Amino acid sequence: MPPGDVSRRASLKNRRSSRRGSILLRSPNSPREVPWDIIDRCLTPLLFCHALAILLSTILNVLRISQVSAFTLFLWFALSTIGAVWFYHNLKVTAAGKAILITGCDNVIGNALARRLDEVGFTVFAAFANKADNIDADMLKNDCSGRLKTIQLDATSETQILSASLYIAEHLPDGADGLWALVNAASWCALGELEWVPFSVIRRATDINLLGPSRLIQVMLPLVRRARGRIVNVSSCLCRAPSAVRGVHCALLSALEALSACLRRELRPRGVDVVVVAPGEHTSGTAWLSDATLVEQARDMWRMLSDEQKGVYDEDYFEKSLRSLEKYTKGEGADLTPVTRALCDAVTRSFPLARYTPVTRQEKLQTFVADHFPRSVYDIFFE
């Protein structure tokens, strides 16, 4: 390799290493993480405890068997239930002899997850859409143990999917029955109002976000079923919250969640879990959209609009709409700890939740209102 290429790669490696470090490490000023997974798992049992306490207290008082209060019964039921749920929640599988396939290791979420699961002791197949001359792939291979293997896998390519399945089947760890987990972390974010986005962009986003994962699941499912493992799909919490400019992206991720819900019911009798991890919007998309990429996207879309469309959407409105997405491009200071923890839990817990939501309090409130309140209430607060 020429000296110039060596120095360029070394410089690029240092920049990416420092960037990844700033993303993966928790900032001391970051807000305290809310354990939404524990809250989601405990909420329904606690509601049942409350209802049972009221019912039992009423029966005991009517029959004059005991004058125990509903509150006392609730405390007893709640403590017993929380103890049992906590034990059930913290059971984990043994990492030794289990293999994981992670797509989308080109972006920081997939890359961080591959590193974390390798540290735990899993055999990791880290898939890159473009592995050749990829600094991130080289760094991942050099930084991790010999159990981690980087593979070329573009989920939109039938040939690469079939080749990856054969490679994985031949390189499973000794004693492994199949593939313990398939993590679909690859994503490609199409931004812009529907009339602005070229159809070729919509087609590419559909291929990467929906059709690619669907085909990959079809091909890898026999290996996952043999191991009685699980499928983990990465979505976005805010795909349930309608918003302008993100319509295509939200539609595709909503379709992926619907597919996951149906697949969960299909595979439950066969011992395969299907898990959705839905982080906040700022953690979805490929390799952190940069501000420069966003501006370039905007210019390309504006040039492709017809004169009539440019008259309807003046340039100021067009730029303002896309600039509203700038907050999702600032990945440098993002804290990925909640996202990687949720993904690790989805892979390592013996009894994973159906859906993990590592989000901020504001995002949780927004999606709760979108899911459980009339649309008019959501529009008042969030439009």
C-alpha positions in Angstrom: 0.0 0.0 0.0 1.4 3.5 -0.9 2.6 5.6 2.1 -0.1 8.2 1.4 -2.8 5.6 1.7 -1.4 4.3 4.9 -1.3 7.8 6.5 -4.8 8.5 5.2 -6.2 5.3 6.7 -4.5 5.9 10.0 -5.9 9.5 10.2 -9.3 8.2 9.3 -9.1 5.5 11.9 -8.1 7.9 14.6 -11.1 10.2 13.7 -13.6 7.4 13.7 -12.2 5.9 16.9 -12.5 9.2 18.7 -16.0 9.7 17.3 -17.2 6.3 18.3 -15.7 6.7 21.7 -17.7 10.0 22.2 -20.8 8.2 21.2 -20.5 5.0 23.2 -19.4 6.4 26.5 -22.0 7.9 28.7 -21.6 11.6 29.2 -21.6 12.7 32.9 -24.2 15.4 32.0 -26.6 12.9 30.3 -29.9 12.4 32.0 -30.5 9.3 34.2 -31.7 6.4 32.1 -35.3 5.3 32.8 -35.6 1.5 33.1 -38.6 1.3 30.7 -38.1 -2.5 30.3 -38.6 -3.1 34.0 -41.5 -0.7 34.2 -43.2 -2.4 31.2 -42.7 -5.9 32.7 -44.0 -4.9 36.2 -46.9 -2.6 35.3 -49.4 -5.2 34.3 -48.7 -7.6 37.2 -49.0 -4.7 39.6 -52.4 -3.7 38.1 -53.6 -7.3 38.6 -52.3 -7.3 42.2 -54.3 -4.1 42.9 -57.5 -5.6 41.4 -57.0 -8.9 43.2 -56.4 -7.1 46.5 -59.6 -5.1 46.2 -61.6 -8.2 45.2 -60.2 -10.4 48.0 -60.5 -7.8 50.7 -64.2 -7.2 49.8 -64.9 -10.9 49.9 -63.2 -11.4 53.2 -65.0 -8.4 54.8 -68.4 -9.4 53.4 -68.1 -13.0 54.7 -66.7 -11.6 58.0 -63.6 -13.8 57.7 -61.1 -11.0 58.1 -61.0 -7.2 58.3 -57.7 -7.0 56.4 -57.5 -3.9 54.2 -57.1 -3.9 50.5 -53.9 -1.8 50.9 -52.3 -4.5 53.1 -53.2 -7.2 50.6 -51.9 -5.1 47.8 -48.6 -4.6 49.5 -48.2 -8.4 50.1 -49.2 -9.3 46.6 -47.0 -6.5 45.1 -43.9 -7.5 47.0 -44.3 -11.2 46.1 -45.0 -10.4 42.5 -42.2 -7.9 42.0 -39.7 -10.4 43.6 -40.8 -13.2 41.2 -40.8 -10.8 38.2 -37.4 -9.5 39.1 -36.0 -13.0 39.3 -37.7 -14.0 36.0 -36.6 -10.8 34.3 -32.9 -11.2 35.2 -32.4 -14.8 33.9 -29.9 -14.9 31.1 -28.7 -17.5 28.6 -25.1 -18.8 28.5 -23.1 -17.1 25.8 -20.6 -19.9 25.1 -21.4 -21.9 22.0 -24.0 -19.4 20.7 -23.8 -17.5 17.4 -25.3 -14.1 16.6 -25.7 -12.5 13.1 -25.9 -8.7 13.3 -26.6 -6.7 10.1 -25.9 -3.0 9.7 -22.5 -3.0 11.4 -21.6 -0.1 9.1 -23.6 2.1 11.5 -22.7 2.8 15.1 -25.6 0.9 16.6 -24.7 -2.4 14.9 -21.0 -1.8 15.5 -21.4 -1.1 19.2 -23.7 -4.2 19.6 -21.1 -6.4 17.9 -18.4 -5.2 20.3 -20.6 -5.7 23.3 -21.8 -9.2 22.4 -18.2 -10.2 21.6 -17.2 -9.1 25.1 -19.9 -11.2 26.6 -18.6 -14.3 24.9 -20.9 -14.9 21.9 -19.7 -15.9 18.4 -20.6 -12.8 16.4 -21.0 -12.6 12.6 -20.8 -8.8 11.9 -22.4 -8.1 8.6 -21.3 -5.1 6.5 -23.1 -3.8 3.4 -19.7 -2.8 2.0 -16.9 -4.7 3.7 -14.2 -4.1 1.1 -11.7 -1.4 2.2 -14.0 -0.6 5.1 -12.1 1.0 8.0 -14.9 0.2 10.5 -14.8 -3.5 9.5 -11.0 -3.6 9.9 -11.2 -1.9 13.3 -13.9 -4.2 14.5 -11.9 -7.3 13.5 -8.7 -6.0 15.1 -10.4 -4.8 18.4 -12.4 -7.9 19.1 -11.7 -11.5 19.8 -11.1 -14.3 17.3 -14.8 -15.3 17.8 -16.0 -12.3 15.8 -16.1 -12.7 12.0 -16.9 -9.9 9.6 -18.9 -10.9 6.5 -20.1 -9.1 3.4 -23.9 -8.9 3.5 -26.1 -6.5 1.6 -29.6 -7.4 2.7 -31.0 -6.3 -0.7 -28.8 -8.9 -2.5 -30.3 -12.4 -2.8 -26.8 -13.8 -3.7 -25.1 -12.3 -0.7 -27.9 -13.5 1.6 -27.6 -17.1 0.4 -23.8 -16.9 0.6 -23.9 -15.5 4.1 -26.3 -18.3 5.2 -23.9 -21.0 3.9 -20.9 -19.3 5.5 -22.6 -19.1 8.9 -23.8 -22.7 8.7 -20.2 -23.8 8.1 -18.7 -21.6 10.8 -21.0 -22.1 13.7 -19.2 -22.8 17.1 -18.7 -26.3 18.2 -21.8 -27.9 19.6 -24.2 -25.2 18.3 -27.4 -26.4 16.8 -28.0 -23.3 14.8 -28.0 -19.5 15.0 -29.1 -18.2 18.4 -30.1 -14.7 17.2 -30.6 -12.7 14.0 -30.4 -8.9 14.7 -31.7 -6.7 11.9 -30.0 -3.4 12.7 -29.5 -2.2 9.1 -31.6 0.9 8.3 -31.7 3.6 5.6 -33.6 6.8 6.4 -35.5 8.5 3.5 -36.3 12.1 4.5 -38.7 14.5 2.9 -42.4 15.0 2.2 -43.8 12.2 0.0 -44.1 14.5 -3.1 -40.4 15.5 -2.8 -38.8 12.0 -2.4 -37.8 10.4 -5.7 -39.4 7.0 -6.2 -36.0 5.4 -6.6 -35.2 6.6 -3.0 -38.5 5.1 -1.7 -37.7 1.8 -3.4 -34.3 1.7 -1.9 -35.6 2.5 1.6 -38.2 -0.2 1.2 -35.6 -2.7 0.1 -33.3 -2.0 3.0 -35.8 -1.4 5.8 -38.5 -4.0 5.0 -37.9 -6.3 2.1 -34.3 -7.0 3.0 -35.0 -8.0 6.6 -38.0 -10.1 5.5 -35.9 -12.1 3.0 -33.1 -12.5 5.5 -35.5 -13.8 8.1 -36.8 -16.3 5.5 -33.4 -17.6 4.7 -32.0 -17.7 8.3 -35.1 -19.0 10.0 -34.2 -22.7 9.7 -30.9 -22.0 11.5 -32.7 -19.9 14.2 -35.4 -22.5 14.6 -32.9 -25.3 15.2 -31.3 -23.3 18.0 -34.7 -22.2 19.4 -33.3 -18.7 19.2 -34.7 -15.3 18.5 -35.1 -12.6 15.8 -34.5 -9.0 16.9 -35.7 -6.2 14.6 -34.6 -2.6 15.2 -37.4 -0.1 14.6 -38.1 3.4 15.9 -40.4 4.4 18.8 -41.6 7.5 17.0 -42.8 5.5 13.9 -46.1 5.5 15.8 -46.1 9.3 16.1 -47.1 10.9 12.7 -44.8 13.7 11.6 -44.2 15.5 8.4 -41.0 14.9 6.4 -40.5 11.4 8.0 -43.5 9.8 6.4 -41.7 7.2 4.2 -39.4 6.2 7.1 -42.2 5.9 9.6 -44.4 3.9 7.2 -41.7 1.3 6.6 -40.7 0.9 10.2 -44.4 0.6 11.2 -44.7 -2.2 8.6 -41.6 -3.9 10.1 -43.2 -3.7 13.5 -46.5 -5.2 12.2 -44.5 -8.0 10.5 -42.7 -8.7 13.8 -46.0 -8.9 15.7 -47.4 -11.4 13.2 -44.2 -13.3 13.1 -44.1 -13.6 16.9 -47.4 -15.4 16.8 -46.3 -17.7 13.9 -43.1 -18.7 15.6 -44.1 -18.9 19.3 -45.3 -22.6 18.9 -41.8 -23.4 17.5 -39.9 -21.9 20.4 -38.6 -18.8 18.6 -38.9 -15.3 20.1 -39.4 -12.2 18.0 -38.3 -9.0 19.7 -38.7 -5.3 18.5 -36.2 -2.8 19.8 -37.6 0.7 19.2 -35.2 3.5 20.2 -35.8 7.2 19.7 -35.7 8.7 16.3 -32.3 10.1 16.7 -30.8 6.6 16.9 -32.3 5.2 13.7 -30.8 5.5 10.2 -27.6 4.5 8.6 -24.3 5.7 10.2 -25.7 8.9 11.7 -26.9 11.3 9.0 -24.5 14.3 9.1 -25.4 17.9 8.6 -23.5 17.9 5.2 -25.5 14.8 4.1 -28.8 16.4 5.0 -28.0 19.6 3.0 -26.9 17.5 0.0 -30.1 15.5 0.2 -32.1 18.7 0.3 -30.4 20.1 -2.8 -30.8 16.9 -4.8 -34.5 16.8 -4.0 -35.0 20.5 -4.8 -33.3 20.1 -8.2 -35.6 17.2 -9.1 -38.8 19.0 -8.3 -40.8 20.4 -11.3 -41.3 24.1 -11.7 -45.0 23.7 -10.6 -43.9 21.9 -7.4 -41.2 24.6 -6.7 -44.0 27.2 -7.0 -46.1 25.3 -4.5 -43.3 24.7 -2.0 -41.1 27.7 -2.0 -37.5 27.2 -1.2 -37.7 28.7 2.3 -40.4 26.3 3.3 -38.5 23.4 1.8 -35.3 24.2 3.6 -37.1 24.9 6.9 -38.8 21.5 6.8 -35.6 19.6 6.2 -33.7 21.8 8.8 -36.2 20.6 11.4 -34.5 17.2 11.1 -31.1 18.6 12.1 -31.5 17.5 15.7 -31.4 13.9 14.4 -28.1 14.3 12.7 -26.1 15.3 15.8 -24.8 11.8 16.6 -21.5 12.9 18.1 -23.0 13.6 21.6 -25.6 10.9 21.6 -25.6 8.4 24.4 -26.1 4.9 22.9 -25.9 3.1 26.3 -29.7 2.6 26.6 -29.9 1.3 23.0 -27.1 -1.2 23.2 -28.3 -2.3 26.6 -31.8 -3.0 25.2 -30.4 -4.9 22.3 -28.1 -6.9 24.6 -31.1 -7.7 26.8 -33.1 -8.8 23.7 -30.4 -11.2 22.8 -29.2 -12.5 26.3 -32.4 -12.6 28.4 -34.0 -16.0 28.8 -37.4 -14.4 28.6 -37.1 -11.2 26.6 -39.8 -8.6 26.3 -41.8 -8.4 23.0 -40.8 -4.7 22.7 -38.0 -2.6 24.2 -38.2 1.2 24.1 -34.9 2.8 25.1 -36.2 6.4 24.7 -36.3 9.7 26.6 -39.1 10.7 28.8 -40.5 13.1 26.2 -40.4 10.4 23.5 -42.1 7.9 25.8 -44.9 10.5 26.6 -45.3 11.3 22.9 -45.7 7.7 21.8 -48.0 6.9 24.8 -50.3 9.7 23.9 -50.2 8.7 20.2 -51.1 5.1 21.1 -53.7 5.5 23.8 -55.4 8.9 23.4 -57.7 10.3 20.7 -55.8 11.8 17.7 -57.3 15.2 18.5 -55.5 15.1 21.9 -52.2 14.2 20.3 -52.6 17.0 17.7 -53.2 19.6 20.5 -49.9 18.8 22.3 -47.5 17.7 19.6 -48.5 19.3 16.3 
